């Protein structure tokens, strides 16, 4: 009798969403009930991020031909843009945690409703950020102490990126929801299409080829925006045609409890992103104001050179976050813990090996990107040595931090970011600058940051307190 009542409830919910029960149930059987392995989730995510990394490398090469000022402008513009995306990233964290939890519990209707609610919230927030970015870009970019020409280029880059905010939101949220359900391949194909479009657009818009205007730094932003717009249209079209595991729903998603859960999990992640970006602002302000454009550009080039390591880390972060959430949804905290530790172990090995490889060829890579810029090359090699050596600790930050967020424990990573980035990195950088030490010592402040964060995250995950937080935060989904 109880089973029949449950089936009838599900049928009514599906009808409220505008979906036949048979359509929503199709495929929600053995394939969806079986949780994927860490590698099954990480591998396509790594490939997707790797394709994006290739675009970043090509962009760095193209913009690098315009000089160190152009590279510094792109770095500053991206930093400001990422800061303004804090709310979007926060909604994405909430989406991953709640969709994974619902999927692990077998409540596929709730997973679809969370996706719809997340998309609406993220799109609304993105429109607000667009207005802010377009009007206040020069003021925000001015904090880096760049020369007037570089500042103008950075502001133009920010404005163009902000114009395409909603497209970025669609890609972020739908991809996060699909991965949380265990489908990491669909976002891979879409991101592949996005990046295939992005590279030729970079060439024609940065340099003004084939009759297109020569836009320089702004061309890099427009190329990214147009390619992500195509990706967003593809994702929305396939989603609305019910081609994905997470279905499009027409009703029942606008519920106060569901939105409140998204915000409860997401707002610490939003604050963490704000703190994260403030920390980077302070760190880069110190470099830009006291050590010059070359040192500032070197930081961004070195970061791009090691992007492949971080690409791998993001893949394992996604895998750990998804599996921890799904295991908790299935009331299997022991399985959640195993997934988190395994993700961390695999990330440490992979990122550590790749970091050593980049260190070995640091000067050759810096010369490839910069050409004849001896001072910037020297600074880039110094920064690459420091950050490359920190890859195993950064792997812990990615994997264990992702596992905690997948469990809904977003407050502790916030505290860790405040202590590590603001307290340790920025504090040490300020001390070294005050002492008049070379910029290498400012770069080396990263060591203290990652040592502290890695230690605290391992302690937290080992304590198991995130399992209790997940249970207390888990509410019965509100029915339509």
N, C-alpha and C positions, 0 to 999 in steps of 0.2 A: 504494500500500500504506500509506504514511504517512498519507495523507488518511483512509483507511478506519479506521485505528487511532484517529485523533483523533476521528472521528465516533462511534466505539464508546465511547471514553472519555467524551465528552459525554453520550451516551445513558445510560451507567451513573450518571454524576453526577446527572442529572435524575431518574433513578429513585430514587436515594438521597434526594433531596429530596422525593419523593412526587409528582413532576410528570411527566406524560407528555412525552416529547421534543417531540412535535408542539405541545403547549400552550406550552412555554417558547420554542419557536422561532417561534411565531406572532407576527408583527409585528416580529421581530428580523431585519429585512432592510434594505430601502432606507431606511425611515423612521428606524431606529435607527442605521444606519451613517453617515448624513449628519449632520454636526455642525451644530447651530443657530448662527445668528449671534449677536453680542453683544446686539443689540436684541431678538431673539426670546426670549432668556433674561431680559434686563433688564426689558423692558416688563411682562410679567406679574408679575415679582417686585416691581417698583415699584408696580403696581396693588394687589397684595396688602398690601404694607407701607403704602401710602397709606390703604387701608381701615382698617388698624390705627391709623394716625396720626389719622384722623378720630375713632376711638373715644377716643384719648388727649386730643384737643381737647375732645370732649364731656365726658369725665371731668373735665378741668381746669375747664371751665365749671361743671359741677354742684358739684364739691367747692369751687370758688372761692366759691360762694354761701354756704358754711359758714364762710368767713373764712380769713385768712392761716395760722392755726395748722393748719387742716385740710389746706391745700395743702402746708405744710411737712411734715406727718406723712406724707402720701402720697409726697412726694419722698424722705423718709428711708426709709420702708418699702420703696419700690421699689429704692433703692440697696442696702439690706441683702439684699433678695431676689435681686437680680442677682449680688451677691457670692457668695451661696450656690449660684448656678447655674453657677459656674465649671467644675465637672467636667462638667456636662451640655453646656455650650458646647464644651468640649474634645472630648468624644466626637463632637459634631456636626461639628467641624472634621475629625477623622479620618475620619468617614463621607463627607464631601464629597470629600476627597482620594482615598480608596481606591475609592469607587464610581466617581468620574469616571475614574480611572486604568484600572480594570477595564473600564469601558464603552468608553473609547477604544481599548483593546486587543481589543475584541470578546468579552470573557469575561463574558457576561451572568449566568452562573451564579454566578461569584465576586461580582459586584455584589450579587446577591440575598442571598448568604451574609453579606457584610459588613453589609448592612442589618439582618439578623436579629441578628447578634452585637452590633451597635451598640445596637439597641433593648433587648436584655436588659441590657447593661451600664448604659445610661442609666437604665433603670427601677430597677435595683438601687441605683445611686448616689442617685437621687431619694428613695427611701424613707429612706435614711440622713439626707439633708439635711432631710427632713420632721421627723424626730424632733428634730434639733438646733434647727431653727427654732421649733418649737412651744414648747420648754422654755427657750430662751435668747434669745428675741426682745427682751425689755426690756433685757437686759445689752448686747446688740450695738447696739441703737438708741440707747443712752445715750451713746455716744461723740460724738454730734453737738452736745451741749451744749444740747439743746432744753429748754424749760420743762416742768414735770411733766405738764401736760395734753396738750401736743403729743407728748411721749414715750409716754404711754399710748395715744394714738391710733395712733402709728406701730407700736407693738408689736402692737396688735390687727390692723393691716393685714398685718404680716409673718406672723402666725400663720395667718390665713385663706389667704394666698397659698400658704404651705407645704403646707397640707392638700391642695392640688390639684397637687402636684409631679409625680406620675406622668403626669397628663393633659398637662402642659406638655412632659414628656419625649417622649411619643408624637408630639405635634405637631412638635416640634423635629426629631427624628431622621427620621421618615418624610418630612417635607417636604424636609429636606436631601438625603436619598437620591434622591428623585424629581427634584429640581433638578439634582443631579449627573449623572443619566442624561439630562438634556436636557429633562425634562418639568417646565416651570415653570408650566403651566396648571392642573394638578390641585391643587397647593397653593393656587393663587389661589382656585379655587372653594371649597375648604374654608375658607380664611381669611375669604372673603366671608361664608360662612354663620356662622362664629364671631362676626364683628363685627356682623352683622345681629341676632344674638341678644343680644350684649353691650350694645348701646345701650339697648334697653327695660329690660333687667335693671338697668342703672345707674340709670335714672330711678326705678324702683319700689323698689329696695333702698336707694339713698342717701337718698331723701326719704320712703320709707314710703308709697307710693301703692297704691291698689286692695287694701287689706287686708294688704299686706306690712309687716313691721316696718321702722321707720326706723333703718337701720344706720349712716348717715353714712359716715365714712371706710372702715369695715369693709365696707360695702356695695359699694364699688368693687372690693375684692379678691374678694368672693364672686361678683360679676357676671362678672369675668374668669375665675375658676376654673370656674364652671358652663358658660360658653360654650366654653372650651377643652376641657372634658370632652366636650361634644357633638362638637366637632371631632375629638378623639382617637378617639371611638367610630366616627365616619364613616370616618376614615382606616384604622383597624384592620379594619373590616368590608369595605371595598372592597379592601384589600390582601389579606386572607385569601381573598377570592373571586377573586383573580388578575385584578383589573380594571386594575392599573397595569402600567407597563413593567417596573419592578422587582418581581419576584414574591416571594410568600411561600414560604419553604422550611421543611420540617419536620425536616430533618436535614442533617448535614454542615457546619453553621455553627460548631460548637464545636471550634475547632482552635487550639492554642497559638500557632502562627505568625500566624494572622489576628488574634487578640486582641492579640498583642504588637505587630503593626504599627499597630493602632488606638491603642494606648497610647503607642507611640514617637512617633507623629505628634501625638497628642492631649495628652500631658502638658506639653509646652512651652506649648501653647495654654491649658491649665488654669492653669499658673503665671502666664502672661500675664494671664489674667482675674483671678487673685488679686491680682497687682501692680496691675492696672488699678483694681480696686475699692478696694484699700488706698490708692492714690493719690487716688481720689475721696473716700474717707473722710477722709483728711488734709486735702484741700482744703476739703471742706465743714465739717470740724471747725473749721478756721481761721475760716471765714465765720460759722458758727453761734455759736462761742464769743466772737468778738471784734467781730462786726458786727450780731448780732441775728437774730431770726426773720424780719424783713422782707427782709433781704439774702439769707438762706437760701432763703426762698420765691421770691424774684426769680430766683435761679439756675435753679430747676426750671421756673418759668413760661417764662423765656426759652428754655430748652432745648426745651420743648414747642412754643413758637412757631416754632422753627426745625426742628421734627421733620420737616416735609415735605422739607427739604433732605437730611436724613440718610436719609430713606426712599429718595430717588433714589440716594444713595450706596450704600446696602445693595444696591439692585438691580444696580448695576454691579459691586459686590464679588462678588455671587453669580455674575454672568455671567463675570467674569474668572477666578474660582476654578474654575468648572466647565470652561471652555474650556482653560485652562492644563493642568488635570489630564487632560482627554481628549486633547489634542494630545500630551502627554508619553506617555500610554498607547499612542498610535499611533506613537510614536517620531518625533515631529515637533517638536523643540524650537524651530525657527524660527517655526512657526505658534503655539506657546505664547507666545513673546515678543511677536509681533504682537498677539495677543489681549489681553495684559496692558497694552500701551501704548495700544491703542485704547480699552479700558475706562477707563483713566485720563483720556484726552483728553475722552471724552464726559462723564465724571463731573465734570471740572473746569468745563466749559462749563455744564452743567445746574445744578450746585450753586451755582456762582458767580452765575448769573443769579437764581436763586431767593433766595439770600442777600441780594442787593441789594434785591429786592422786599420782603422782610420788614423790612429796615432802614428802608426808606422809610415803612412803616406801623407802626413799632415802638410808638409811643405809643398809636395807636388800638387796636392789638391788645391791649396791656397793659391799657388801660382797659376793653376788652370783657371780659377775663377777671377783672379785679379789682374793677371798679366804683369805689367811693370809698375807695381805699387809696393816697393820694398818695405816701408814702415808698416803698412797695413798687413802685409804678408807675415812679418815678424810677430805682430800682435795676434794675428789669427792662429798661427802655430802655437803660441803660448797658451791661448785660451783653449785650443783643441786638446792639448796635453792634459789640462786640468779637467775639462768636462769629460773627455774620453776615459780617464781613469776613474771617474765617478759613475760610470754606467752600471756596475752591479748594484750600487746603492740606489740609483735612479730606478732600476728594475723593481726594487722593493717598493718604492714610492708608487710606481704604476700598478703593480700586481696586487699588493696588500691593500693599498688605498682603494683600488677598484673593487676588491672583495668586500671591504667595509661599506662602501657606498651601495653595492648591490644588496647588502643586508639592510640597508636603510640607515646605517650608522654614519651620517654625514657630518655630525657635529665634531667628532674627534679629529677627522682629517682637517677640519677648519682650524682647530687649536694647534695642530701640528704645523700647519702652514704659517700661522702667526708666529710661532716660536722659531721655526726654522728659517723662513724667508725674511721676515721683518726683523726678528731678534738677532739671529745668528748672521745671515748673509749680509743684510744691509748694515747691521751694527759693526761687523768686522770690516766691511768695505769703507765705512765712514772713518773708523779708527786708522786704517792703513793709509787712507787719503790724507787725513790730518797729520800723520807722521811723515808725509812726503815720500812714501814708498812708490816704486814703479807700478804700472798698471797690472803687471803679472800678479802682484799680491792682492789686488782687488778682485781679479778673476779667481784667485785661490780661495776667496771667501766662500765659494760654492762648496768646498770640502766640509766646512763646519755645518753648513745648511743641510747637506744630504746625510751626513753622519747622524745628526740629531733626529732628522725626520725618519730615517730608516730604523733607528733604535726604537723610537716611540711607536711606530706603526707595528713592528714585530711584537712589541710588548702587548699592545692592545689586542691584536688578533689572537695571540697566544692566551690571553686572559679569558677569552670566550664571552666577554660581556655583550658583544654585538649580537649574540644569539638571543639573549633576554630582551634587548632593545627591539629586535625584530618582532618578537612575539607580542610585546606590549604595544608596538605601533601597528600591528596587523589588525585591521578592522574588517568586519564582514561587509562585503561590497553591497552598496545600497541598490536595491532593485528598482526597476522601472515601474 
